[in-house]
Amino acid sequence: MVPLQIAKCIVKGIRDRKLGIAKFLNKEPVPFNPAKPDPVEKWNWPMGAYVTGMKPDGN
């Protein structure tokens, strides 16, 4: 969810500043208030494809 929070913040900034790239965004904005982001309990930052929980041999 953290990437989603960051994306919402970026999209809001693009719209608020009326940047030219805004024409490529969906017409219906997702409501977002940076002062009140989604609850942290709902955030999820998935591990990358190359990250494992196992330590390599010798460490």
PDBQT receptor file of N, H, CA, C and O in Angstrom, charges set to zero:
ATOM      1  N   MET A   1       0.804  -1.197   0.000  1.00  0.00    +0.000 N 
ATOM      2  CA  MET A   1       0.000   0.000   0.000  1.00  0.00    +0.000 C 
ATOM      3  C   MET A   1       0.849   1.264   0.000  1.00  0.00    +0.000 C 
ATOM      4  O   MET A   1       0.383   2.312  -0.447  1.00  0.00    +0.000 OA
ATOM      5  N   VAL A   2       2.068   1.193   0.484  1.00  0.00    +0.000 N 
ATOM      6  H   VAL A   2       2.447   0.341   0.847  1.00  0.00    +0.000 HD
ATOM      7  CA  VAL A   2       2.905   2.393   0.493  1.00  0.00    +0.000 C 
ATOM      8  C   VAL A   2       3.083   2.926  -0.925  1.00  0.00    +0.000 C 
ATOM      9  O   VAL A   2       2.941   4.131  -1.136  1.00  0.00    +0.000 OA
ATOM     10  N   PRO A   3       3.393   2.063  -1.919  1.00  0.00    +0.000 N 
ATOM     11  CA  PRO A   3       3.487   2.604  -3.279  1.00  0.00    +0.000 C 
ATOM     12  C   PRO A   3       2.185   3.276  -3.722  1.00  0.00    +0.000 C 
ATOM     13  O   PRO A   3       2.215   4.273  -4.442  1.00  0.00    +0.000 OA
ATOM     14  N   LEU A   4       1.048   2.732  -3.294  1.00  0.00    +0.000 N 
ATOM     15  H   LEU A   4       1.024   1.922  -2.709  1.00  0.00    +0.000 HD
ATOM     16  CA  LEU A   4      -0.239   3.334  -3.654  1.00  0.00    +0.000 C 
ATOM     17  C   LEU A   4      -0.380   4.709  -3.011  1.00  0.00    +0.000 C 
ATOM     18  O   LEU A   4      -0.876   5.635  -3.653  1.00  0.00    +0.000 OA
ATOM     19  N   GLN A   5       0.046   4.863  -1.757  1.00  0.00    +0.000 N 
ATOM     20  H   GLN A   5       0.449   4.111  -1.235  1.00  0.00    +0.000 HD
ATOM     21  CA  GLN A   5      -0.003   6.160  -1.090  1.00  0.00    +0.000 C 
ATOM     22  C   GLN A   5       0.862   7.175  -1.828  1.00  0.00    +0.000 C 
ATOM     23  O   GLN A   5       0.452   8.318  -2.030  1.00  0.00    +0.000 OA
ATOM     24  N   ILE A   6       2.051   6.756  -2.228  1.00  0.00    +0.000 N 
ATOM     25  H   ILE A   6       2.384   5.827  -2.064  1.00  0.00    +0.000 HD
ATOM     26  CA  ILE A   6       2.962   7.642  -2.943  1.00  0.00    +0.000 C 
ATOM     27  C   ILE A   6       2.360   8.025  -4.293  1.00  0.00    +0.000 C 
ATOM     28  O   ILE A   6       2.419   9.185  -4.698  1.00  0.00    +0.000 OA
ATOM     29  N   ALA A   7       1.782   7.049  -4.983  1.00  0.00    +0.000 N 
ATOM     30  H   ALA A   7       1.734   6.106  -4.654  1.00  0.00    +0.000 HD
ATOM     31  CA  ALA A   7       1.170   7.316  -6.289  1.00  0.00    +0.000 C 
ATOM     32  C   ALA A   7       0.009   8.299  -6.154  1.00  0.00    +0.000 C 
ATOM     33  O   ALA A   7      -0.126   9.215  -6.965  1.00  0.00    +0.000 OA
ATOM     34  N   LYS A   8      -0.821   8.113  -5.141  1.00  0.00    +0.000 N 
ATOM     35  H   LYS A   8      -0.711   7.368  -4.482  1.00  0.00    +0.000 HD
ATOM     36  CA  LYS A   8      -1.943   9.032  -4.928  1.00  0.00    +0.000 C 
ATOM     37  C   LYS A   8      -1.436  10.451  -4.694  1.00  0.00    +0.000 C 
ATOM     38  O   LYS A   8      -2.006  11.413  -5.210  1.00  0.00    +0.000 OA
ATOM     39  N   CYS A   9      -0.375  10.576  -3.924  1.00  0.00    +0.000 N 
ATOM     40  H   CYS A   9       0.088   9.795  -3.505  1.00  0.00    +0.000 HD
ATOM     41  CA  CYS A   9       0.189  11.889  -3.628  1.00  0.00    +0.000 C 
ATOM     42  C   CYS A   9       0.747  12.545  -4.895  1.00  0.00    +0.000 C 
ATOM     43  O   CYS A   9       0.556  13.741  -5.115  1.00  0.00    +0.000 OA
ATOM     44  N   ILE A  10       1.429  11.767  -5.714  1.00  0.00    +0.000 N 
ATOM     45  H   ILE A  10       1.584  10.795  -5.536  1.00  0.00    +0.000 HD
ATOM     46  CA  ILE A  10       1.987  12.289  -6.964  1.00  0.00    +0.000 C 
ATOM     47  C   ILE A  10       0.873  12.726  -7.912  1.00  0.00    +0.000 C 
ATOM     48  O   ILE A  10       0.949  13.802  -8.505  1.00  0.00    +0.000 OA
ATOM     49  N   VAL A  11      -0.152  11.903  -8.055  1.00  0.00    +0.000 N 
ATOM     50  H   VAL A  11      -0.214  11.029  -7.572  1.00  0.00    +0.000 HD
ATOM     51  CA  VAL A  11      -1.274  12.238  -8.944  1.00  0.00    +0.000 C 
ATOM     52  C   VAL A  11      -1.965  13.507  -8.466  1.00  0.00    +0.000 C 
ATOM     53  O   VAL A  11      -2.319  14.368  -9.271  1.00  0.00    +0.000 OA
ATOM     54  N   LYS A  12      -2.156  13.622  -7.159  1.00  0.00    +0.000 N 
ATOM     55  H   LYS A  12      -1.868  12.923  -6.505  1.00  0.00    +0.000 HD
ATOM     56  CA  LYS A  12      -2.777  14.833  -6.617  1.00  0.00    +0.000 C 
ATOM     57  C   LYS A  12      -1.936  16.060  -6.955  1.00  0.00    +0.000 C 
ATOM     58  O   LYS A  12      -2.479  17.096  -7.339  1.00  0.00    +0.000 OA
ATOM     59  N   GLY A  13      -0.623  15.951  -6.815  1.00  0.00    +0.000 N 
ATOM     60  H   GLY A  13      -0.183  15.110  -6.502  1.00  0.00    +0.000 HD
ATOM     61  CA  GLY A  13       0.260  17.064  -7.138  1.00  0.00    +0.000 C 
ATOM     62  C   GLY A  13       0.193  17.446  -8.610  1.00  0.00    +0.000 C 
ATOM     63  O   GLY A  13       0.202  18.630  -8.949  1.00  0.00    +0.000 OA
ATOM     64  N   ILE A  14       0.126  16.450  -9.482  1.00  0.00    +0.000 N 
ATOM     65  H   ILE A  14       0.119  15.489  -9.207  1.00  0.00    +0.000 HD
ATOM     66  CA  ILE A  14       0.023  16.710 -10.926  1.00  0.00    +0.000 C 
ATOM     67  C   ILE A  14      -1.264  17.463 -11.237  1.00  0.00    +0.000 C 
ATOM     68  O   ILE A  14      -1.268  18.433 -11.995  1.00  0.00    +0.000 OA
ATOM     69  N   ARG A  15      -2.356  16.999 -10.636  1.00  0.00    +0.000 N 
ATOM     70  H   ARG A  15      -2.353  16.212 -10.020  1.00  0.00    +0.000 HD
ATOM     71  CA  ARG A  15      -3.650  17.650 -10.881  1.00  0.00    +0.000 C 
ATOM     72  C   ARG A  15      -3.692  19.048 -10.286  1.00  0.00    +0.000 C 
ATOM     73  O   ARG A  15      -4.157  19.987 -10.932  1.00  0.00    +0.000 OA
ATOM     74  N   ASP A  16      -3.204  19.190  -9.050  1.00  0.00    +0.000 N 
ATOM     75  H   ASP A  16      -2.826  18.427  -8.526  1.00  0.00    +0.000 HD
ATOM     76  CA  ASP A  16      -3.244  20.494  -8.383  1.00  0.00    +0.000 C 
ATOM     77  C   ASP A  16      -2.437  21.544  -9.145  1.00  0.00    +0.000 C 
ATOM     78  O   ASP A  16      -2.801  22.719  -9.157  1.00  0.00    +0.000 OA
ATOM     79  N   ARG A  17      -1.349  21.125  -9.775  1.00  0.00    +0.000 N 
ATOM     80  H   ARG A  17      -1.053  20.169  -9.765  1.00  0.00    +0.000 HD
ATOM     81  CA  ARG A  17      -0.486  22.061 -10.500  1.00  0.00    +0.000 C 
ATOM     82  C   ARG A  17      -0.851  22.182 -11.979  1.00  0.00    +0.000 C 
ATOM     83  O   ARG A  17      -0.219  22.917 -12.738  1.00  0.00    +0.000 OA
ATOM     84  N   LYS A  18      -1.900  21.432 -12.368  1.00  0.00    +0.000 N 
ATOM     85  H   LYS A  18      -2.413  20.835 -11.751  1.00  0.00    +0.000 HD
ATOM     86  CA  LYS A  18      -2.402  21.469 -13.754  1.00  0.00    +0.000 C 
ATOM     87  C   LYS A  18      -1.279  21.260 -14.776  1.00  0.00    +0.000 C 
ATOM     88  O   LYS A  18      -1.158  21.993 -15.758  1.00  0.00    +0.000 OA
ATOM     89  N   LEU A  19      -0.463  20.230 -14.510  1.00  0.00    +0.000 N 
ATOM     90  H   LEU A  19      -0.562  19.635 -13.713  1.00  0.00    +0.000 HD
ATOM     91  CA  LEU A  19       0.629  19.903 -15.420  1.00  0.00    +0.000 C 
ATOM     92  C   LEU A  19       0.091  19.255 -16.690  1.00  0.00    +0.000 C 
ATOM     93  O   LEU A  19      -0.980  18.649 -16.669  1.00  0.00    +0.000 OA
ATOM     94  N   GLY A  20       0.815  19.376 -17.781  1.00  0.00    +0.000 N 
ATOM     95  H   GLY A  20       1.685  19.868 -17.798  1.00  0.00    +0.000 HD
ATOM     96  CA  GLY A  20       0.388  18.826 -19.069  1.00  0.00    +0.000 C 
ATOM     97  C   GLY A  20       0.186  17.321 -19.043  1.00  0.00    +0.000 C 
ATOM     98  O   GLY A  20      -0.637  16.788 -19.787  1.00  0.00    +0.000 OA
ATOM     99  N   ILE A  21       0.930  16.637 -18.193  1.00  0.00    +0.000 N 
ATOM    100  H   ILE A  21       1.599  17.070 -17.588  1.00  0.00    +0.000 HD
ATOM    101  CA  ILE A  21       0.811  15.183 -18.116  1.00  0.00    +0.000 C 
ATOM    102  C   ILE A  21      -0.541  14.751 -17.534  1.00  0.00    +0.000 C 
ATOM    103  O   ILE A  21      -0.924  13.587 -17.652  1.00  0.00    +0.000 OA
ATOM    104  N   ALA A  22      -1.252  15.674 -16.914  1.00  0.00    +0.000 N 
ATOM    105  H   ALA A  22      -0.941  16.620 -16.817  1.00  0.00    +0.000 HD
ATOM    106  CA  ALA A  22      -2.552  15.356 -16.306  1.00  0.00    +0.000 C 
ATOM    107  C   ALA A  22      -3.550  14.808 -17.323  1.00  0.00    +0.000 C 
ATOM    108  O   ALA A  22      -4.468  14.074 -16.956  1.00  0.00    +0.000 OA
ATOM    109  N   LYS A  23      -3.379  15.156 -18.592  1.00  0.00    +0.000 N 
ATOM    110  H   LYS A  23      -2.633  15.752 -18.890  1.00  0.00    +0.000 HD
ATOM    111  CA  LYS A  23      -4.322  14.670 -19.612  1.00  0.00    +0.000 C 
ATOM    112  C   LYS A  23      -4.246  13.157 -19.789  1.00  0.00    +0.000 C 
ATOM    113  O   LYS A  23      -5.154  12.558 -20.364  1.00  0.00    +0.000 OA
ATOM    114  N   PHE A  24      -3.179  12.534 -19.304  1.00  0.00    +0.000 N 
ATOM    115  H   PHE A  24      -2.441  13.021 -18.836  1.00  0.00    +0.000 HD
ATOM    116  CA  PHE A  24      -3.032  11.088 -19.415  1.00  0.00    +0.000 C 
ATOM    117  C   PHE A  24      -3.578  10.342 -18.195  1.00  0.00    +0.000 C 
ATOM    118  O   PHE A  24      -3.584   9.111 -18.180  1.00  0.00    +0.000 OA
ATOM    119  N   LEU A  25      -4.029  11.062 -17.188  1.00  0.00    +0.000 N 
ATOM    120  H   LEU A  25      -4.024  12.062 -17.200  1.00  0.00    +0.000 HD
ATOM    121  CA  LEU A  25      -4.579  10.436 -15.985  1.00  0.00    +0.000 C 
ATOM    122  C   LEU A  25      -6.056  10.131 -16.184  1.00  0.00    +0.000 C 
ATOM    123  O   LEU A  25      -6.716  10.728 -17.035  1.00  0.00    +0.000 OA
ATOM    124  N   ASN A  26      -6.567   9.197 -15.392  1.00  0.00    +0.000 N 
ATOM    125  H   ASN A  26      -6.031   8.712 -14.700  1.00  0.00    +0.000 HD
ATOM    126  CA  ASN A  26      -8.000   8.907 -15.431  1.00  0.00    +0.000 C 
ATOM    127  C   ASN A  26      -8.782  10.168 -15.106  1.00  0.00    +0.000 C 
ATOM    128  O   ASN A  26      -8.337  10.996 -14.311  1.00  0.00    +0.000 OA
ATOM    129  N   LYS A  27      -9.939  10.311 -15.717  1.00  0.00    +0.000 N 
ATOM    130  H   LYS A  27     -10.301   9.638 -16.363  1.00  0.00    +0.000 HD
ATOM    131  CA  LYS A  27     -10.756  11.506 -15.518  1.00  0.00    +0.000 C 
ATOM    132  C   LYS A  27     -11.342  11.575 -14.113  1.00  0.00    +0.000 C 
ATOM    133  O   LYS A  27     -11.543  12.665 -13.579  1.00  0.00    +0.000 OA
ATOM    134  N   GLU A  28     -11.617  10.417 -13.509  1.00  0.00    +0.000 N 
ATOM    135  H   GLU A  28     -11.454   9.531 -13.942  1.00  0.00    +0.000 HD
ATOM    136  CA  GLU A  28     -12.203  10.388 -12.172  1.00  0.00    +0.000 C 
ATOM    137  C   GLU A  28     -11.094  10.223 -11.142  1.00  0.00    +0.000 C 
ATOM    138  O   GLU A  28     -10.535   9.134 -11.010  1.00  0.00    +0.000 OA
ATOM    139  N   PRO A  29     -10.768  11.280 -10.414  1.00  0.00    +0.000 N 
ATOM    140  CA  PRO A  29      -9.675  11.183  -9.438  1.00  0.00    +0.000 C 
ATOM    141  C   PRO A  29     -10.057  10.344  -8.226  1.00  0.00    +0.000 C 
ATOM    142  O   PRO A  29     -11.218  10.310  -7.816  1.00  0.00    +0.000 OA
ATOM    143  N   VAL A  30      -9.076   9.678  -7.670  1.00  0.00    +0.000 N 
ATOM    144  H   VAL A  30      -8.133   9.705  -8.003  1.00  0.00    +0.000 HD
ATOM    145  CA  VAL A  30      -9.251   8.935  -6.428  1.00  0.00    +0.000 C 
ATOM    146  C   VAL A  30      -9.028   9.935  -5.298  1.00  0.00    +0.000 C 
ATOM    147  O   VAL A  30      -7.982  10.582  -5.250  1.00  0.00    +0.000 OA
ATOM    148  N   PRO A  31      -9.987  10.073  -4.393  1.00  0.00    +0.000 N 
ATOM    149  CA  PRO A  31      -9.813  11.061  -3.335  1.00  0.00    +0.000 C 
ATOM    150  C   PRO A  31      -8.582  10.745  -2.481  1.00  0.00    +0.000 C 
ATOM    151  O   PRO A  31      -8.355   9.597  -2.100  1.00  0.00    +0.000 OA
ATOM    152  N   PHE A  32      -7.796  11.777  -2.188  1.00  0.00    +0.000 N 
ATOM    153  H   PHE A  32      -7.980  12.710  -2.497  1.00  0.00    +0.000 HD
ATOM    154  CA  PHE A  32      -6.611  11.595  -1.362  1.00  0.00    +0.000 C 
ATOM    155  C   PHE A  32      -6.314  12.884  -0.624  1.00  0.00    +0.000 C 
ATOM    156  O   PHE A  32      -6.263  13.961  -1.218  1.00  0.00    +0.000 OA
ATOM    157  N   ASN A  33      -6.120  12.760   0.675  1.00  0.00    +0.000 N 
ATOM    158  H   ASN A  33      -6.161  11.885   1.158  1.00  0.00    +0.000 HD
ATOM    159  CA  ASN A  33      -5.737  13.888   1.513  1.00  0.00    +0.000 C 
ATOM    160  C   ASN A  33      -4.407  13.516   2.157  1.00  0.00    +0.000 C 
ATOM    161  O   ASN A  33      -4.376  12.636   3.017  1.00  0.00    +0.000 OA
ATOM    162  N   PRO A  34      -3.291  14.169   1.764  1.00  0.00    +0.000 N 
ATOM    163  CA  PRO A  34      -1.998  13.820   2.325  1.00  0.00    +0.000 C 
ATOM    164  C   PRO A  34      -1.938  13.963   3.842  1.00  0.00    +0.000 C 
ATOM    165  O   PRO A  34      -1.121  13.309   4.490  1.00  0.00    +0.000 OA
ATOM    166  N   ALA A  35      -2.777  14.794   4.406  1.00  0.00    +0.000 N 
ATOM    167  H   ALA A  35      -3.441  15.326   3.880  1.00  0.00    +0.000 HD
ATOM    168  CA  ALA A  35      -2.797  14.962   5.854  1.00  0.00    +0.000 C 
ATOM    169  C   ALA A  35      -3.457  13.769   6.544  1.00  0.00    +0.000 C 
ATOM    170  O   ALA A  35      -3.262  13.553   7.740  1.00  0.00    +0.000 OA
ATOM    171  N   LYS A  36      -4.246  12.986   5.780  1.00  0.00    +0.000 N 
ATOM    172  H   LYS A  36      -4.404  13.161   4.808  1.00  0.00    +0.000 HD
ATOM    173  CA  LYS A  36      -4.927  11.817   6.343  1.00  0.00    +0.000 C 
ATOM    174  C   LYS A  36      -4.785  10.635   5.388  1.00  0.00    +0.000 C 
ATOM    175  O   LYS A  36      -5.758  10.245   4.742  1.00  0.00    +0.000 OA
ATOM    176  N   PRO A  37      -3.573  10.055   5.288  1.00  0.00    +0.000 N 
ATOM    177  CA  PRO A  37      -3.388   8.901   4.401  1.00  0.00    +0.000 C 
ATOM    178  C   PRO A  37      -4.128   7.677   4.936  1.00  0.00    +0.000 C 
ATOM    179  O   PRO A  37      -4.644   7.688   6.054  1.00  0.00    +0.000 OA
ATOM    180  N   ASP A  38      -4.172   6.637   4.134  1.00  0.00    +0.000 N 
ATOM    181  H   ASP A  38      -3.754   6.628   3.226  1.00  0.00    +0.000 HD
ATOM    182  CA  ASP A  38      -4.799   5.395   4.574  1.00  0.00    +0.000 C 
ATOM    183  C   ASP A  38      -4.101   4.911   5.838  1.00  0.00    +0.000 C 
ATOM    184  O   ASP A  38      -2.922   5.204   6.036  1.00  0.00    +0.000 OA
ATOM    185  N   PRO A  39      -4.811   4.170   6.706  1.00  0.00    +0.000 N 
ATOM    186  CA  PRO A  39      -4.201   3.680   7.942  1.00  0.00    +0.000 C 
ATOM    187  C   PRO A  39      -2.958   2.818   7.660  1.00  0.00    +0.000 C 
ATOM    188  O   PRO A  39      -2.940   2.027   6.716  1.00  0.00    +0.000 OA
ATOM    189  N   VAL A  40      -1.943   2.983   8.478  1.00  0.00    +0.000 N 
ATOM    190  H   VAL A  40      -1.957   3.625   9.244  1.00  0.00    +0.000 HD
ATOM    191  CA  VAL A  40      -0.684   2.252   8.307  1.00  0.00    +0.000 C 
ATOM    192  C   VAL A  40      -0.919   0.747   8.356  1.00  0.00    +0.000 C 
ATOM    193  O   VAL A  40      -0.208  -0.011   7.697  1.00  0.00    +0.000 OA
ATOM    194  N   GLU A  41      -1.894   0.313   9.118  1.00  0.00    +0.000 N 
ATOM    195  H   GLU A  41      -2.472   0.929   9.653  1.00  0.00    +0.000 HD
ATOM    196  CA  GLU A  41      -2.185  -1.121   9.224  1.00  0.00    +0.000 C 
ATOM    197  C   GLU A  41      -2.536  -1.735   7.873  1.00  0.00    +0.000 C 
ATOM    198  O   GLU A  41      -2.353  -2.936   7.674  1.00  0.00    +0.000 OA
ATOM    199  N   LYS A  42      -3.036  -0.930   6.949  1.00  0.00    +0.000 N 
ATOM    200  H   LYS A  42      -3.185   0.046   7.111  1.00  0.00    +0.000 HD
ATOM    201  CA  LYS A  42      -3.425  -1.428   5.630  1.00  0.00    +0.000 C 
ATOM    202  C   LYS A  42      -2.288  -1.349   4.614  1.00  0.00    +0.000 C 
ATOM    203  O   LYS A  42      -2.414  -1.864   3.503  1.00  0.00    +0.000 OA
ATOM    204  N   TRP A  43      -1.172  -0.703   4.990  1.00  0.00    +0.000 N 
ATOM    205  H   TRP A  43      -1.070  -0.284   5.893  1.00  0.00    +0.000 HD
ATOM    206  CA  TRP A  43      -0.048  -0.570   4.068  1.00  0.00    +0.000 C 
ATOM    207  C   TRP A  43       0.650  -1.899   3.894  1.00  0.00    +0.000 C 
ATOM    208  O   TRP A  43       0.729  -2.695   4.829  1.00  0.00    +0.000 OA
ATOM    209  N   ASN A  44       1.154  -2.138   2.703  1.00  0.00    +0.000 N 
ATOM    210  H   ASN A  44       1.089  -1.491   1.943  1.00  0.00    +0.000 HD
ATOM    211  CA  ASN A  44       1.901  -3.355   2.416  1.00  0.00    +0.000 C 
ATOM    212  C   ASN A  44       2.960  -3.019   1.379  1.00  0.00    +0.000 C 
ATOM    213  O   ASN A  44       2.638  -2.559   0.284  1.00  0.00    +0.000 OA
ATOM    214  N   TRP A  45       4.210  -3.246   1.719  1.00  0.00    +0.000 N 
ATOM    215  H   TRP A  45       4.472  -3.619   2.609  1.00  0.00    +0.000 HD
ATOM    216  CA  TRP A  45       5.305  -3.012   0.781  1.00  0.00    +0.000 C 
ATOM    217  C   TRP A  45       5.859  -4.378   0.423  1.00  0.00    +0.000 C 
ATOM    218  O   TRP A  45       6.648  -4.935   1.187  1.00  0.00    +0.000 OA
ATOM    219  N   PRO A  46       5.468  -4.938  -0.722  1.00  0.00    +0.000 N 
ATOM    220  CA  PRO A  46       5.912  -6.289  -1.067  1.00  0.00    +0.000 C 
ATOM    221  C   PRO A  46       7.422  -6.345  -1.308  1.00  0.00    +0.000 C 
ATOM    222  O   PRO A  46       8.026  -5.404  -1.823  1.00  0.00    +0.000 OA
ATOM    223  N   MET A  47       8.000  -7.465  -0.922  1.00  0.00    +0.000 N 
ATOM    224  H   MET A  47       7.509  -8.229  -0.503  1.00  0.00    +0.000 HD
ATOM    225  CA  MET A  47       9.426  -7.666  -1.151  1.00  0.00    +0.000 C 
ATOM    226  C   MET A  47       9.662  -7.844  -2.647  1.00  0.00    +0.000 C 
ATOM    227  O   MET A  47       8.788  -8.326  -3.368  1.00  0.00    +0.000 OA
ATOM    228  N   GLY A  48      10.832  -7.457  -3.100  1.00  0.00    +0.000 N 
ATOM    229  H   GLY A  48      11.541  -7.065  -2.514  1.00  0.00    +0.000 HD
ATOM    230  CA  GLY A  48      11.182  -7.596  -4.503  1.00  0.00    +0.000 C 
ATOM    231  C   GLY A  48      11.336  -9.055  -4.891  1.00  0.00    +0.000 C 
ATOM    232  O   GLY A  48      11.424  -9.927  -4.027  1.00  0.00    +0.000 OA
ATOM    233  N   ALA A  49      11.368  -9.316  -6.164  1.00  0.00    +0.000 N 
ATOM    234  H   ALA A  49      11.296  -8.608  -6.867  1.00  0.00    +0.000 HD
ATOM    235  CA  ALA A  49      11.462 -10.681  -6.671  1.00  0.00    +0.000 C 
ATOM    236  C   ALA A  49      12.804 -11.328  -6.316  1.00  0.00    +0.000 C 
ATOM    237  O   ALA A  49      12.906 -12.553  -6.260  1.00  0.00    +0.000 OA
ATOM    238  N   TYR A  50      13.822 -10.517  -6.078  1.00  0.00    +0.000 N 
ATOM    239  H   TYR A  50      13.739  -9.522  -6.124  1.00  0.00    +0.000 HD
ATOM    240  CA  TYR A  50      15.160 -11.052  -5.821  1.00  0.00    +0.000 C 
ATOM    241  C   TYR A  50      15.491 -11.066  -4.327  1.00  0.00    +0.000 C 
ATOM    242  O   TYR A  50      16.629 -11.354  -3.956  1.00  0.00    +0.000 OA
ATOM    243  N   VAL A  51      14.550 -10.770  -3.491  1.00  0.00    +0.000 N 
ATOM    244  H   VAL A  51      13.625 -10.537  -3.792  1.00  0.00    +0.000 HD
ATOM    245  CA  VAL A  51      14.773 -10.736  -2.049  1.00  0.00    +0.000 C 
ATOM    246  C   VAL A  51      14.193 -11.997  -1.441  1.00  0.00    +0.000 C 
ATOM    247  O   VAL A  51      13.061 -12.382  -1.734  1.00  0.00    +0.000 OA
ATOM    248  N   THR A  52      14.981 -12.634  -0.590  1.00  0.00    +0.000 N 
ATOM    249  H   THR A  52      15.900 -12.321  -0.352  1.00  0.00    +0.000 HD
ATOM    250  CA  THR A  52      14.489 -13.814   0.119  1.00  0.00    +0.000 C 
ATOM    251  C   THR A  52      14.736 -13.610   1.609  1.00  0.00    +0.000 C 
ATOM    252  O   THR A  52      15.529 -12.757   2.009  1.00  0.00    +0.000 OA
ATOM    253  N   GLY A  53      14.062 -14.386   2.403  1.00  0.00    +0.000 N 
ATOM    254  H   GLY A  53      13.418 -15.078   2.078  1.00  0.00    +0.000 HD
ATOM    255  CA  GLY A  53      14.240 -14.339   3.832  1.00  0.00    +0.000 C 
ATOM    256  C   GLY A  53      15.365 -15.238   4.326  1.00  0.00    +0.000 C 
ATOM    257  O   GLY A  53      15.654 -15.281   5.522  1.00  0.00    +0.000 OA
ATOM    258  N   MET A  54      15.994 -15.949   3.411  1.00  0.00    +0.000 N 
ATOM    259  H   MET A  54      15.760 -15.915   2.439  1.00  0.00    +0.000 HD
ATOM    260  CA  MET A  54      17.055 -16.890   3.791  1.00  0.00    +0.000 C 
ATOM    261  C   MET A  54      18.421 -16.206   3.747  1.00  0.00    +0.000 C 
ATOM    262  O   MET A  54      18.721 -15.441   2.830  1.00  0.00    +0.000 OA
ATOM    263  N   LYS A  55      19.235 -16.497   4.751  1.00  0.00    +0.000 N 
ATOM    264  H   LYS A  55      18.991 -17.119   5.495  1.00  0.00    +0.000 HD
ATOM    265  CA  LYS A  55      20.603 -15.990   4.735  1.00  0.00    +0.000 C 
ATOM    266  C   LYS A  55      21.447 -16.895   3.844  1.00  0.00    +0.000 C 
ATOM    267  O   LYS A  55      21.242 -18.109   3.844  1.00  0.00    +0.000 OA
ATOM    268  N   PRO A  56      22.376 -16.348   3.096  1.00  0.00    +0.000 N 
ATOM    269  CA  PRO A  56      23.233 -17.174   2.256  1.00  0.00    +0.000 C 
ATOM    270  C   PRO A  56      24.209 -17.981   3.132  1.00  0.00    +0.000 C 
ATOM    271  O   PRO A  56      24.505 -17.595   4.263  1.00  0.00    +0.000 OA
ATOM    272  N   ASP A  57      24.697 -19.093   2.597  1.00  0.00    +0.000 N 
ATOM    273  H   ASP A  57      24.457 -19.407   1.678  1.00  0.00    +0.000 HD
ATOM    274  CA  ASP A  57      25.668 -19.909   3.331  1.00  0.00    +0.000 C 
ATOM    275  C   ASP A  57      26.897 -19.076   3.677  1.00  0.00    +0.000 C 
ATOM    276  O   ASP A  57      27.335 -18.231   2.896  1.00  0.00    +0.000 OA
ATOM    277  N   GLY A  58      27.442 -19.332   4.856  1.00  0.00    +0.000 N 
ATOM    278  H   GLY A  58      27.086 -20.019   5.490  1.00  0.00    +0.000 HD
ATOM    279  CA  GLY A  58      28.653 -18.647   5.276  1.00  0.00    +0.000 C 
ATOM    280  C   GLY A  58      28.405 -17.382   6.055  1.00  0.00    +0.000 C 
ATOM    281  O   GLY A  58      29.358 -16.713   6.455  1.00  0.00    +0.000 OA
ATOM    282  N   ASN A  59      27.151 -17.029   6.285  1.00  0.00    +0.000 N 
ATOM    283  H   ASN A  59      26.376 -17.573   5.961  1.00  0.00    +0.000 HD
ATOM    284  CA  ASN A  59      26.876 -15.817   7.061  1.00  0.00    +0.000 C 
ATOM    285  C   ASN A  59      26.182 -16.159   8.340  1.00  0.00    +0.000 C 
ATOM    286  O   ASN A  59      25.868 -15.268   9.129  1.00  0.00    +0.000 OA
TER     287      ASN A  59
